Amino acid sequence: MRAIHAEPPGVRRDPRWGDLDHLRRTSPMSDAVLDEVRGRHIRSGDHWLIDFASCNYLGFDWDSEIIDEIEPAVRRWGTHPSWSRLLGSPRLYPEIEERLAALLGAPDTLLLPTATLIHASVIPVLADAGHVFVEARAHKTVYDGCVSARGQGARLRRFRADRPEELDTLLRAVPSDGPRLVCLDGVDSMSGNTPDLPLLARICREQGAMLYVDDTHGFGVIGERTAAEPCPYGSRGNSVVRHMGETYDGIVLVGGFSKAYSSLLAFLALPTRLKDHLKTAAGPYLYSGPSPTASLATALAGLRVNDRRGDAIRADLYRKTVRVLRHIRALGLNTPSVREFPIVEVPLADSADLDAVARFLWERGIYVTLAAYPLVPRDRVGFRVQVTALNSDEDIDRLNDTLSRLAEQRVLGLRR
C-alpha cells in the first residue's frame, strides 16, 4: 500500500508560520470571503463590517469620475493589452509616465504591473555582483528582492534606519569600485512611520551608493511641504522624496498606484538612462503581461482628480486619522505609530490573545488587518487600522468605541 502523506512529498512546514496558519484556519478576520462591498461597509455572509483594512486611502476606488473613465478606455483598447511592454505599449503608458514624472518632480518614470515584480526584478539588476544593504524592517518583498540579488552574486547585509552610523560604517567597509545598493521603506507599512531620509541619502551620496526607496504606502498621501499645505501630509501626494525636501540625485523611488490610487500599477522614478537599461534588463518589461486597461484608465483619471481635489481629500483624511490617534493616546494605549499617517498599529498586551481580539472586533463589526508573528515581532503582535477618505465620522465613532471596550478588557498594550 502506498503511504499517504499529510503534506506533498518534499514539502516541509516552517514552524515560524504556525501562528499565522492557525489564525488563517480559526479566525473569521483571516482569509475571509467577502460577498458585498458598499464603500467602506463590507458583508461576509450575513455579517456587515466597517472596513478599516483597506489601503485605498483616497477613496478613488469609489470615485464616480474615475469609474466613468473605464468603459471608454476599454472600448478603445480592449480589456487587456496582451503584449509585453518591450513589444508594444498602449499610448496610455507614456501619458501616465509623463504626468507622473511631472507630479513627482523626477527625471523620468517607468511603469510596471506591481511593486513586488519591481523588487524581484530590478533590485538584482541594480545590485549586480556588488553589495546590497537592506533595512531591518523593510517590507518582505523588498527583502526578497535583496535575497534574489544575493542568489545572483551580490553580498547582502542588514542595517537599522534608526542607526545611520551603522550604515555609514557598513558602506565604508566594502570596496567602492562596484555597485552598492541601499534598500529601505519610505513609509513603514505597519506603523506609518518614516526614516530620516535626508540623513540616509547624504550618507549614500558621500559613499557613492544608490538609495532604493519603496514608498508604495506614502505615494498619494504625503507630498511636498508648502506654506499653503492644507495639512501636515503636505501637498500633491507626490511621495516621500518630495515630502522630505529631497532630490532624486542617487535615489531610485518605487511606488504603487494600488494603494491611494486604487489601480493595479506600479512605477520607478529614475534617470532616463537607467530606465532605458531596465527595458532590456528587467524581466517584467520583457516578458510579463501588462496591467489591465481599466487599471491604466483609472490611474490616469486618478492623476487628474488628484490635481483638482487631492489636497482637500488628504486634509479630511488627516482629520479622521487624528481622531483615532488622539483617542488611542487618551486611553493610554501603546502604538508605535508616531506620525499621523493613516496607518495605526495597535499591539496587544499578550500576543496569545490575537485570536480572541480578532473575534471580538469581528463581532463588533470592525474589520482590520491582523498583525501576527512572524509578520511582526512577537512584542508587536496586534492589528493595524487603516483610515481612508471613505470612512465616515460615524465609522470612526464605532472604531473608537470598540477600542475603548478592548482597553477595558486590558488586552491592548499600554504606553510605557
MIBAMI-929507 format. One record per residue: y, x, z negated of N, C-alpha, C in turn. Coordinates in steps of 0.001 Angstrom, whole numbers, plus 500000, padded with zeros to 6 digits. Layout:
# MIBAMI-929507
YXZYXZYXZ;...
This chain:
# MIBAMI-929507
498800500860500000500000500000500000501249500895500000;502245500524500808503478501292500864504311501061499619;504957502108499162505812501980497983507050501162498323;507481500365497367508694499563497525509817500275496773;510852500630497497511945501387496897513059500437496471;513588500640495276514747499863494827515978500220495652;516030501445496112517133501911496954516543502410498270;517316502421499361516829503031500599516418504471500352;515378504946501003514924506327500796516062507326500988;516168508256500056517182509297500161518528508922499589;518704507666499143519985507236498577519932507385497065;520904508075496499520967508282495056522253507674494519;522106506832493513523293506242492908524036507276492070;525339507366492267526172508252491465526532507515490174;526152508023489016526419507307487758527895507098487481;528762507869488119530198507680487894530670506311488332;529973505703489280530400504421489816529731503237489124;529007503508488018528286502446487324529199501354486801;530321501725486158531231500714485605531801499833486707;532182500469487812532777499707488908531748498776489554;530524499246489682529481498407490262529147497243489339;529130497501488030528895496413487070529982495351487201;531221495795487321532340494858487465532196494046488746;531790494716489817531605494018491095530579492903490973;529529493143490199528437492179490082528721491067489082;529594491322488086529734490363486989531084489658486923;532139490259487477533476489693487299533909488875488513;534439487653488297534949486871489423536169487505490071;536825488437489354538021489088489881537686490205490861;536412490568490940535993491677491789535117491181492928;535403491650494139534628491258495323534641489745495518;535788489134495217535904487673495294535991487202496741;535519485991496987535693485334498272536817484314498107;537831484424498941538994483538498856538922482510499972;539100481251499617538912480158500565540203479601501133;541323479867500478542591479318500958543735480134500384;544771480306501187545952481047500756547187480225501086;548053480040500085549353479398500298550405480308499689;550918481221500489551858482199499962551165483057498924;551674483035497688551061483816496622550192482950495705;549767481783496188548773480993495468547504480989496306;546390481350495684545127481504496397544036480690495716;543066480261496515541968479444495990540638480127496256;539828480224495202538458480700495321537560479578494821;536805478972495730536065477763495362537047476657495051;536990476098493846537952475067493449538956475594492429;539038476921492314539888477531491299541116478164491951;542320477735491538543567478273492073544103479367491163;544649480421491784545211481554491049546551481963491641;547372482567490809548621483170491279548320484617491635;548695485009492819548322486312493358549300487397492919;548838488253492010549564489464491652548764490699492053;547916490546493066547152491673493595547606492041495005;548471491240495597548948491508496946549911492687496960;549805493525497985550770494604498209551738494259499336;551771492994499753552737492562500764554098492370500081;554704493480499680555837493456498770557008492590499248;557309492640500535558493491944501045558208490502501463;556964490080501385556634488711501780556650488497503281;556556489565504066556594489428505515555341488730506061;554276488686505257553051488034505729553223486535505916;554262485938505283554519484507505436555915484236506001;556551485221506588557889485043507155557763484384508526;558325483200508677558139482421509909558734483127511122;559843483858510942560448484578512064559497485646512605;558785486304511705557833487332512117556585486700512719;556086485651512105554891484962512619555112484461514037;556324483985514319556616483428515647556582484475516753;556608485757516399556580486812517407555166487113517912;554157486603517216552781486968517556552347486383518897;552495485074519084551961484433520293552564484983521580;553911485156521681554437485717522934553870487098523250;553706487937522230553166489283522474551709489216522904;550931488341522264549515488221522617549368487681524036;550206486742524428550121486194525789550517487233526831;551349488195526430551748489230527378550747490375527434;550185490764526255549352491957526179547883491672525881;547528490414525623546168490105525193546019490359523700;544877489988523147544701490123521700544568491565521244;544047492432522147543805493810521716543816494747522913;544702495745522926544660496753523986543527497728523687;542519497755524490541285498473524125541310499954524472;542402500447525049542458501874525376542727502700524113;542223503920524094542722504863523092544168505182523455;544929505665522511546336505919522793546504507046523807;545579507998523839545699509076524816545544508542526233;544775507462526372544577506870527690545783506036528108;546317505261527196547483504442527522547929503615526334;549242503439526185549805502675525081550702501562525610;550528500327525139551482499278525493552903499686525102;553868499180525831555268499516525597555680499281524139;554982498380523434555295498106522029555260499386521193;554340500294521503554210501524520714555482502376520746;555968502798521925557186503619521901558394502869521352;558441501545521527559556500790520957559554500901519434;558372500748518831558276500851517372558583502268516924;558030503259517630558236504653517230559710505038517279;560430504573518269561855504894518367562649504224517247;562385502933517006563098502223515936562755502823514578;561498503190514399561054503733513121561693505089512856;561744505953513858562378507265513685563842507108513290;564524506135513895565930505899513555566065505402512119;565164504510511696565211503989510331564968505097509311;563958505927509567563587506980508629564546508162508663;565312508286509742566121509483509924565256510689510188;564116510460510838563141511512511118563285511995512548;562846513230512841562942513730514213562085512943515189;560924512442514748560036511685515637559003510984514765;558265510050515341557179509374514631555990509199515568;554810509079514971553575508848515714552812507734515025;552457506703515776551742505552515238550239505690515441;549471505412514388548017505340514423547593504138513579;546335503703513677545976502418513042546137502361511528;545655503359510781545703503295509320546016504666508734;546533504653507502546796505913506806545499506645506494;544428505908506227543142506543505950542686507381507142;542804506834508343542453507584509545543360508801509719;544632508635509385545564509755509498545140510882508561;544871510554507295544497511591506339543217512313506784;542243511533507219540945512117507580541038513023508791;541956512738509699542015513500510949543137514525510991;544275514218510384545447515089510510545441516210509474;545021515925508245545018516981507227544180518184507664;542965517989508192542209519165508668542907519918509790;543622519211510666544345519882511753545470520739511190;546242520188510249547368520927509687546898522092508821;545766521896508131545262522954507252544600524073508030;543950523711509142543208524675509962542246525448509053;542235526737509096541364527538508226542172528200507115;543285527557506748544168528118505731543869527596504340;544930527251503609544804526829502213545430525440502036;544724524582501300545203523228501019545342523070499518;546474522487499100546742522230497688546981520728497535;546130520040496785546230518594496652546592518250495219;547548517362495057547999516936493731546870516211493014;546750516396491724545593515918490963545439514405490997;546542513659491130546461512197491139546687511611492531;546615512440493546546794511937494912545744510879495222;546108509935496086545185508868496464543890509468496994;542775508794496712541476509345497092541369509586498591;542030508782499413541955509001500859542640510309501247;543689510690500499544325511995500717543372513098500295;542780512941499117541819513941498632540645514086499595;540130512956500103539007513026501041539393513794502303;540634513608502771541098514370503925541136515861503632;541508516205502388541539517615501994540120518184501903;539178517376501409537779517812501353537242518036502763;537634517161503688537234517348505079537793518654505635;539029518975505274539618520250505712538835521425505145;538414521290503890537595522351503294536285522530504056;535700521410504459534456521482505223534629522141506570;535874522211507059536140522840508347536761524229508204;536671524784506983537056526178506809538242526457505917;538972525406505482540125525642504611539670525831503161;540497526439502368540240526585500940541073525548500196;540446524889499229541067523747498553541310524053497078;542521523728496615542871523840495200543658522600494780;543627522286493484544366521138492960545503521629492067;546568520801491966547694521127491101548248519835490515;549110519959489536549758518807488907551229518767489317;551676517611489805553073517491490235554034517676489070;553602517328487859554480517492486701554464518918486154;553758519806486848553768521227486515554118522027487771;555352521917488231555726522547489510555524524054489521;555649524685488341555442526125488287554000526488488647;553077525557488393551678525768488756551524525867490271;552196524965490987552145525014492448552763526300492957;553886526684492389554549527917492821553624529121492642;552929529176491521552001530281491260550838530270492244;550291529096492510549165528991493439549562529430494840;550743529027495279551195529389496622551425530896496738;551964531512495686552231532948495716550936533763495728;549852533143495240548598533888495092547767533955496371;548168533229497413547376533221498644548169533883499763;547479534415500771548183535082501882549155534142502584;550258534689503022551302533887503673551194533902505188;550149534536505723550047534648507177549211533527507808;548769532560506996548005531436507519548583530116507044;548067528997507543548586527684507137548411527439505643;549432526852505036549360526406503647549934525000503590;549103524071503156549451522651503185549388522090501776;550460521429501345550540520820500014550575519304500191;549608518604499582549457517163499792549672516401498484;550449515325498537550683514505497354551155513117497754;551196512201496786551694510845496998553198510803496792;553873509938497549555283509688497316555465508722496162;554860507526496272554818506550495176553368506406494768;553097506644493482551727506548492978551228505117493094;550016504947493627549507503611493931549086502825492700;548972503475491542548591502763490324549777502499489408;550689503452489299551801503319488343553139503012488996;553273503305490299554561503148490957555523504287490688;555059505337490013555926506473489703556048507411490903;557083508235490871557332509189491955557425510605491394;557031511618492181557166513010491736558595513501491936;558871514699491438560158515351491685560075515981493076;560254515150494080560068515605495454561027516728495843;562312516659495496563201517764495874562744519114495317;562266519144494071561812520402493488560559520909494191;559604520022494429558375520433495097558649520858496536;559570520160497207559929520541498578560590521914498603;561430522189497609562085523501497558561064524611497372;560082524391496485559041525394496265558277525652497561;557922524567498260557172524721499507557981525469500559;559262525158500664560097525840501663560247527323501330;560437527627500047560580529030499657559315529825499947;558153529151499848556882529833500068556354529647501493;557104528953502341556686528771503724555511527827503891;555332526885502959554238525916503032554752524585503576;553847523814504172554179522480504657553849521453503580;554754520504503365554548519441502373554167518155503094;553024517594502714552450516395503344552516515275502303;553308514243502564553586513193501582553054511849502081;552180511240501288551662509905501589552524508882500848;553336508142501582554219507151500957553913505751501474;552626505423501522552242504113502039552739502972501154;552932503233499858553452502176498982554979502159498950;555606503309499075557060503346498985557770502834500218;557171503046501408557825502630502644558055501114502639;559286500714502915559649499302502931560246498821501626;560029499581500535560556499162499235561706500071498803;561464501386498695562542502286498286563155502943499513;564428503295499388565125503895500523566346504671500084;567162505031501047568298505912500807569261505322499780;569827506205498951570778505779497929572184505735498528;572894504644498270574256504471498769575100503817497691;576399503919497844577308503288496881577195501774496924;576788501242498079576721499785498234575308499236498072;574379500041497574572994499582497467572903498367496534;572083497364496897572006496132496102571163496269494846;570365497329494727569524497531493548569069498989493524;568472499446492423568061500856492333566982501278493313;566380500345494058565437500746495099566150501464496233;567482501379496275568225501960497377568375500975498517;568653501476499711568910500634500878567930500939502003;567650499935502801566931500029504070565422500233503936;564924500547502757563481500720502592562901501843503430;563698502907503642563249503958504569562553505125503884;561873504841502789560852505715502208561407506770501255;560443507486500633560757508358499507561564509585499911;561385510090501121562138511276501535563628510984501518;564020509876502123565435509492502119565887509035500729;565011508368499985565351507902498643565723509074497744;565035510202497921565295511382497101566374512284497690;567012511834498782568072512633499390567577513870500092;566297513844500532565699514994501184565791514897502703;565523516017503361565416516061504816563940516227505164;563639516222506453562262516390506905561933517840507240;562780518743506845562522520170507066561289520587506266;560207520889506948558976521308506286558182520185505661;558552518935505947557868517778505364557277516910506469;556016516537506307555389515512507139555180514293506250;555749513169506648555643511931505881554627511005506529;553731510451505722552787509444506188553131508123505503;553198507065506268553480505751505707552664504691506409;552698503503505850551927502412506435552723501132506500;552465500352507524553047499017507636552194497980506916;551016498372506416550095497383505868550502496891504491;551458497532503829551933497070502529553161496176502739;554342496752502668555558495951502714555708495143503998;555239495696505126555440495026506412554281494127506810;553195494151506069552058493237506292551478493342507697;551439494541508249550898494762509592549912495926509563;548832495807510307547825496863510357548318497979511276;549027498924510696549618500012511466550089501077510479;550023502337510891550489503437510047551193504468510913;551856505428510273552656506378511045552750507728510348;553115508721511139553569510022510643555004510213511103;555849510736510216557188511190510587557125512711510642;557480513289511793557165514703512042557965515238513228;557985516543513422558674517099514594557946516710515884;558680516619516985558094516216518263557011517191518717;557211518493518485556199519471518907554884519231518182;554945518854516912553728518571516157553113517251516614;553952516283516927553463515015517464552673515261518748;553223516067519641552532516352520901551207517070520654;551179517947519665549931518657519334548871517680518834;549265516755517985548306515804517413547759514835518459;548474514650519550547971513757520603546669514264521205;546423515557521110545154516093521614544278516659520506;544819516796519296544039517408518210543555516404517176;544190515231517081543816514234516069542909513177516690;541721513010516119540711512114516675541158510693516950;541873510028516020542234508630516279543098508423517530;543929509415517876544740509265519085543871509389520332;542819510210520229541944510447521377540908509351521560;540294508917520434539078508115520533539180506699519977;539996506474518947539953505197518241540619504080519032;540095502865518825540789501701519347542099501514518599;543117500978519253544430500840518620544512499603517731;545655499427517095545889498232516289545946497005517191;545564495826516687545663494598517482547107494319517896;547257493598518978548591493260519471549415492556518415;548787491661517648549520490929516611550141491887515599;549432492960515252549976493929514303551187494654514886;551109495016516163552247495675516805553454494741516859;553199493474517191554281492500517297554944492256515944;554127492125514883554708491844513569555411493073512997;554939494270513324555633495471512873557017495561513508;557092495311514806558379495367515500559314494284515003;558794493065514821559620491978514293560051492277512860;559141492880512076559482493225510702560612494232510612;560657495183511528561761496140511539563089495439511792;563074494430512666564313493678512921564719492861511708;563748492209511060564045491428509857564541492346508742;563942493513508622564383494459507605565843494845507798;566246495042509038567638495401509305568600494331508800;568215493062508960569124491964508632568989491466507199;567763491365506696567551490698505417566845491557504379;566442492762504770565605493560503890566224493883502545;567500494264502528568115494654501263568214493486500291;568480492292500793568539491110499918567165490799499345;566126490947500162564756490709499690564396491724498610;564742492990498823564421494026497847565167493807496527;566407493332496598567159493069495366566479491980494541;565989490945495199565282489874494487563945490372493939;563266491217494703562008491813494252562238492671493014;563302493436493015563634494261491858563879493388490631;564638492314490787564947491429489663563665490875489027;562720490454489860561473489894489340560621490967488665;560604492153489235559838493241488639560384493605487269;561699493653487146562324493980485871561968492945484809;561859491685485201561466490644484242560101490958483633;559163491387484454557820491708483964557856492937483063;558525493985483501558559495225482724559281495037481391;560360494288481382561065494045480118560180493274479141;559402492334479649558513491574478781557421492479478207;556867493344479044555833494275478579556393495190477501;557594495688477691558196496587476711558548495838475433;558983494580475557559300493784474373558055493506473532;556895493430474185555637493225473471555120494511472831;555771495629473126555327496905472580554103497462473268;553853497028474507552653497451475225552879498775475942;551801499479476143551847500739476859551761500489478357;552584501163479120552439501199480573552914502555481067;552117503221481905552571504494482497553675504299483526;553988503065483884554972502780484933556378502984484377;556947504161484606558267504468484072559378504059485037;559043503904486313560023503412487279559899501903487395;560893501270487965560870499811488091560407499411489491;559383500103489957558737499783491223557820498582491002;557593497737492027556797496523491816555296496733491671;554886497880491139553516498119490683553612498393489187;552917497582488395552966497735486939551541497931486437;551287499097485849549969499428485338549872499025483869;548812498298483517548621497813482152547263498310481634;547222499407480889545948499892480343545475499038479164;544164499052478922543578498347477792543494499264476577;543375498662475400543152499444474193541759500067474218;540786499329474765539399499791474847538878499481476239;538467500508476962538016500302478347536823499356478434;536061499232477355534883498356477372535259496880477477;536532496564477245536970495161477283537380494695478677;537264495540479685537789495183481005537158493914481554;535848493781481440535162492596481963535703491326481299;535847491350479973536326490171479246537781489865479577;538606490895479692540015490690480035540135490120481446;539339490633482372539368490131483743539004488647483774;538005488260482995537607486855482967538711485978482366;539376486483481326540476485728480717541605485524481719;541969486587482441543015486476483457542619485471484531;541371485535484958540878484603485980540977483159485484;540545482919484270540584481554483728542009481051483568;542938481965483313544353481591483205545026481478484573;544273481776485640544820481657486979545707482814487393;545454484000486845546223485198487189545294486174487896;545626486493489141544803487363489992545473488722490076;544787489780489622545363491123489571544389492115490191;544817493368490278543955494454490717543348495122489488;542036495106489381541375495739488252541322497254488463;541539497986487395541518499455487448540386499941486559;539213500132487144538030500569486408537817502066486597;537097502673485678536652504048485849535600504071486965;535596505042487895536416506267487937537660506158488808;538068504935489173539305504806489947540489505334489156;540416505197487837541417505755486930540678506433485784;541318507360485058540674507938483870540362506852482846;539415507108481974538995506087481006540137505627480109;541073506514479788542168506102478908543228505281479644;543024505056480972543956504207481725543240503034482379;542016502755481955541305501571482453542083500321482045;542248499421482979543009498206482723543194497422484000;544417497035484289544678496312485527546074496641486026;546272496351487293547544496618487970548129495306488439;549383495082488106550127493904488560551035494325489697;550965493619490822551891493870491924552775492641492117;554045492843491985555015491771492191555465491801493647;555592490632494261556083490556495638557229489564495731;557923489614496855559058488722497052558654487253497038;557405486954497358556951485560497392556526485028496034;556405485879495039556128485372493695557375484688493147;557227483443492720558366482672492215558658483043490764;559797482600490266560109482804488854559108482075487967;558604480940488429557567480237487673556282481064487610;555966481772488699554812482668488692554992483775487649;556192484331487589556481485388486618556362484843485203;556855483622484971556725482994483652555258482906483240;554416482474484172552986482319483868552343483673483564;552706484700484340552184486036484095552611486543482724;553894486425482405554387486931481128553747486200479948;553556484904480075552890484149479019551452484637478825;550775484916479929549393485406479850549348486782479199;550308487647479524550374488952478885550609488813477381;551428487857477009551660487618475570550375487211474869;549589486356475501548327485905474901547333487061474771;547307487922475782546434489093475693546904490042474593;548213490180474444548746491042473389548347490516472012;548343489198471845547931488598470573546468488911470250;545650489081471299544247489395471090543999490881470843;545070491687470900545008493133470622544067493876471555;543995493432472811543133494108473770543921495017474714;545256494936474674546075495778475530546568496990474752;546692498104475459547150499330474817548577499205474325;548857499781473168550196499730472572550964501001472866;552298500855472955553156502006473193553133502910471960;553021504188472203552952505139471085554315505731470795;
